[in-house]
Every structure is written in C-alpha cells, then in structure tokens.
Amino acid sequence: MPVVVVANPKGGVGKSTIATNIAGYYASRGHQVMLGDADRQQSSLLWLRLRPPEARPISSWEVHKDKLARPPKGTTHVVLDTAAGLHGRMFQEALKLADKVVVPLSPSIFDIYATRNFVDQLAQHGKASRMQVGIIGTRVDSRTIAAEKLQEFVGGLGLPVLGLLRPTQNYVHLAARGLTLWDLAPGKVERDLEQWEGICHWLDA
C-alpha cells in the first residue's frame, strides 16, 4: 500500500491542490484511496465534504494531533496533506509511513530558500534511502524570470522534477466542487493532464 506524503513547510505552495489531485488520480485508476489532512486549515477534508456522491469515492484518513492512525484493511493507496511548518512528531510520523514524498514548490525566492532547508532535512532522515522524493513546480509560468530561478534551484537538488504546473483557474474551480482533473472529460483539461503525465508515471512506479 503506497503512502504519498505531500509536504513543504512553506505555506501557500499548493499542497492541498496537489494532494487532492493525487487522490483523484488514484481513484480514477480504481484504487481504494484514503486522503488524510494534517493541516489545521483542513483544506483537504473540506474538499472531501464538497465531493459529489457520484464522483469516484475517496475516504477520509483519520489524523489526530501528532498521531496517524493506521489505514483500515482494504485501503490500497493513501495520500497525506500536511501543514505549513511541518516539524516535530508529526513530521517523524509522516515520514515513518511515507513511501513517496511530493514537495510542491512555487517560483518565489522565499519559497525556494525555505524549501532548500526542508529538502536537506529529508536527505538527512534515517529513512532517506527507502523513500522517493520528487519536486512539483506549482503556478509556473515558463516565460518568467521566476521560473528560470526555479529551474536553476531544482537543477542543483539532485531530485527529480516530476512536473511543472501552470497557473490556471481550473484547479480553483475544481476544488470548489470537490473534483479533480480526472473527474472531467479529458478534452476539457487536456493541457493540464499533459502536465501531470510525468507525475502520474512516478506515482505508479
């Protein structure tokens, strides 16, 4: 049972957007998916409550303060959305269960430097050799200087860049309805699905 942890101690980088869409992708493949939310804002749990009954089911994963409950039998895939400032016991609990860690990163110099420290922590963790870590660029306009700086930064990390996601209102509109890219007809979000191809390949590997 793969456990994917979406984490970055910097707020506002798109963790909940990434977490809900990963859960939606797994559900679209017919998996029994649980989505946990360790963030005080509980954005992913709100999203689950908005999800329409006719959409592919995604269950809620019970997360207590500083404690993660074991997913019940029958669950095949787990996604955990984490808080800004993730540290301490919850950080250790999340990494203890993680098979893959997805680090969303927006093209801001402040986000880049904050993320550098977090990536260093991951590399020094005792489980580093047994979990996969990948970067997803969020709200990336490839025509900007900020995007160039992002590319320079991730190029020196030694981690795979799974995808670069454009700034689009599609994610905002879908989140408001409890939906993901995989809940729509592919033609309506074709460009966004193309940007997720590398991410999905990594998730399935």
C-alpha positions as CSV (number, residue, x, y, z in Angstrom):
1,M,0.0,0.0,0.0
2,P,1.8,3.1,-1.2
3,V,1.6,6.2,1.1
4,V,2.3,9.5,-0.6
5,V,3.0,12.5,1.7
6,V,2.7,15.9,0.2
7,A,4.9,18.3,2.3
8,N,6.6,21.6,2.3
9,P,7.0,23.7,5.5
10,K,6.2,26.9,3.4
11,G,2.6,27.7,3.2
12,G,0.8,28.7,0.0
13,V,2.7,26.4,-2.4
14,G,-0.3,24.3,-3.4
15,K,0.0,21.3,-1.1
16,S,-3.8,20.7,-0.9
17,T,-4.2,21.1,-4.6
18,I,-1.5,18.5,-5.3
19,A,-2.8,16.1,-2.5
20,T,-6.4,16.2,-3.7
21,N,-5.5,15.7,-7.3
22,I,-3.1,12.8,-6.5
23,A,-6.0,11.2,-4.6
24,G,-8.3,11.8,-7.5
25,Y,-5.8,10.2,-9.9
26,Y,-5.5,7.1,-7.8
27,A,-9.3,6.9,-7.5
28,S,-9.6,7.2,-11.3
29,R,-7.5,4.1,-11.6
30,G,-10.0,2.1,-9.5
31,H,-7.9,2.1,-6.3
32,Q,-9.4,2.3,-2.7
33,V,-8.0,5.7,-1.7
34,M,-7.8,7.5,1.6
35,L,-6.9,11.1,1.9
36,G,-5.6,12.5,5.2
37,D,-5.2,16.1,6.3
38,A,-2.7,17.0,9.0
39,D,-3.1,20.8,8.4
40,R,-5.1,22.9,10.8
41,Q,-6.9,24.6,7.9
42,Q,-8.3,21.2,7.0
43,S,-8.5,22.2,3.3
44,S,-8.4,18.6,2.0
45,L,-11.1,17.5,4.4
46,L,-13.3,20.4,3.3
47,W,-12.7,19.3,-0.3
48,L,-13.8,15.8,0.6
49,R,-17.0,17.1,2.1
50,L,-17.6,19.0,-1.2
51,R,-17.0,15.9,-3.3
52,P,-20.3,14.9,-5.0
53,P,-21.6,11.4,-4.3
54,E,-21.4,10.4,-8.0
55,A,-17.7,11.0,-8.1
56,R,-15.2,8.2,-7.6
57,P,-15.1,7.5,-3.8
58,I,-12.2,8.8,-1.7
59,S,-12.3,8.1,2.0
60,S,-11.0,10.3,4.8
61,W,-7.9,9.1,6.7
62,E,-8.1,9.7,10.5
63,V,-5.4,12.1,11.6
64,H,-5.1,13.0,15.3
65,K,-2.7,15.6,16.7
66,D,0.8,14.3,16.3
67,K,-0.6,10.8,15.5
68,L,-1.5,9.0,12.4
69,A,-3.9,6.1,12.6
70,R,-3.2,3.0,10.5
71,P,-5.3,2.9,7.4
72,P,-8.0,0.2,7.6
73,K,-7.8,-3.0,5.7
74,G,-9.0,-2.7,2.1
75,T,-7.2,0.6,1.6
76,T,-4.8,0.3,-1.3
77,H,-3.5,3.9,-1.6
78,V,-3.0,6.7,0.9
79,V,-2.3,10.4,0.4
80,L,-1.5,12.8,3.3
81,D,-1.8,16.5,3.0
82,T,0.5,18.2,5.6
83,A,0.7,21.5,7.4
84,A,2.9,24.5,6.7
85,G,5.7,24.4,9.3
86,L,5.6,20.6,9.4
87,H,8.0,19.6,12.1
88,G,8.4,17.6,15.3
89,R,6.5,14.4,16.0
90,M,4.0,14.8,13.1
91,F,7.0,15.2,10.7
92,Q,8.5,12.0,12.0
93,E,5.2,10.1,11.9
94,A,4.5,11.2,8.4
95,L,8.0,10.1,7.1
96,K,7.8,6.9,9.0
97,L,4.8,5.8,6.9
98,A,5.9,7.5,3.6
99,D,6.9,5.6,0.5
100,K,6.9,8.8,-1.6
101,V,7.2,12.4,-0.6
102,V,6.0,15.1,-3.0
103,V,7.3,18.6,-2.5
104,P,5.3,21.3,-4.2
105,L,7.3,24.4,-4.9
106,S,6.2,27.7,-6.4
107,P,8.6,30.1,-8.2
108,S,9.2,32.5,-5.4
109,I,12.6,33.2,-4.0
110,F,11.2,33.0,-0.4
111,D,9.6,29.6,-1.1
112,I,12.8,28.3,-2.8
113,Y,15.0,29.1,0.2
114,A,12.5,27.7,2.7
115,T,12.2,24.5,0.7
116,R,16.0,24.1,0.5
117,N,16.2,23.5,4.2
118,F,13.3,21.1,4.1
119,V,14.9,19.1,1.3
120,D,18.1,18.9,3.3
121,Q,16.1,17.5,6.3
122,L,14.6,14.8,4.1
123,A,18.1,13.9,2.8
124,Q,19.4,13.5,6.4
125,H,16.4,11.5,7.6
126,G,17.1,7.9,8.6
127,K,14.6,6.6,6.1
128,A,16.0,8.7,3.2
129,S,17.3,5.7,1.3
130,R,13.9,3.9,1.4
131,M,11.6,6.7,0.2
132,Q,11.3,8.5,-3.1
133,V,11.2,12.3,-3.1
134,G,10.1,14.4,-6.1
135,I,9.5,18.1,-6.8
136,I,6.4,19.6,-8.4
137,G,6.6,23.2,-9.6
138,T,3.3,24.9,-9.0
139,R,1.9,28.1,-10.6
140,V,4.8,28.1,-13.0
141,D,4.7,30.5,-16.0
142,S,7.6,29.3,-18.1
143,R,8.0,32.8,-19.6
144,T,9.1,34.5,-16.3
145,I,12.4,35.1,-14.7
146,A,11.0,33.4,-11.5
147,A,10.5,30.2,-13.5
148,E,14.1,30.4,-14.6
149,K,15.3,30.7,-11.0
150,L,13.1,27.8,-10.0
151,Q,14.7,25.6,-12.7
152,E,18.2,26.7,-11.6
153,F,17.3,25.8,-8.0
154,V,15.8,22.4,-8.6
155,G,18.6,21.6,-11.0
156,G,21.1,21.6,-8.1
157,L,19.0,19.4,-5.7
158,G,19.6,16.1,-7.3
159,L,15.9,15.3,-7.1
160,P,13.5,14.6,-10.0
161,V,11.3,17.4,-11.1
162,L,8.0,15.4,-11.7
163,G,6.2,18.2,-13.4
164,L,5.6,22.0,-13.8
165,L,2.0,23.0,-13.4
166,R,0.8,26.2,-15.0
167,P,-1.1,28.9,-13.1
168,T,-4.7,28.2,-14.1
169,Q,-8.2,28.7,-12.6
170,N,-9.0,25.1,-13.4
171,Y,-7.7,23.9,-10.1
172,V,-9.6,26.6,-8.2
173,H,-12.9,25.8,-9.9
174,L,-12.5,22.1,-9.5
175,A,-11.6,22.4,-5.8
176,A,-14.7,24.4,-5.1
177,R,-16.7,21.4,-6.3
178,G,-14.7,18.6,-4.7
179,L,-13.4,17.5,-8.0
180,T,-10.0,16.8,-9.7
181,L,-8.7,16.8,-13.3
182,W,-9.7,13.1,-13.6
183,D,-13.3,13.8,-12.8
184,L,-13.8,15.8,-16.0
185,A,-13.9,14.8,-19.7
186,P,-10.2,14.8,-20.7
187,G,-10.8,17.2,-23.5
188,K,-11.8,20.0,-21.0
189,V,-8.4,19.8,-19.2
190,E,-6.2,18.4,-21.8
191,R,-3.3,20.7,-21.3
192,D,-3.3,20.2,-17.5
193,L,-3.5,16.4,-17.9
194,E,-0.4,16.6,-20.1
195,Q,1.5,18.4,-17.4
196,W,0.6,15.6,-15.0
197,E,1.8,12.7,-17.2
198,G,5.3,12.6,-15.6
199,I,3.8,12.9,-12.1
200,C,1.5,10.0,-12.7
201,H,4.2,7.9,-14.1
202,W,6.3,8.5,-11.0
203,L,3.3,7.8,-8.7
204,D,2.8,4.4,-10.4
205,A,6.4,3.4,-10.5
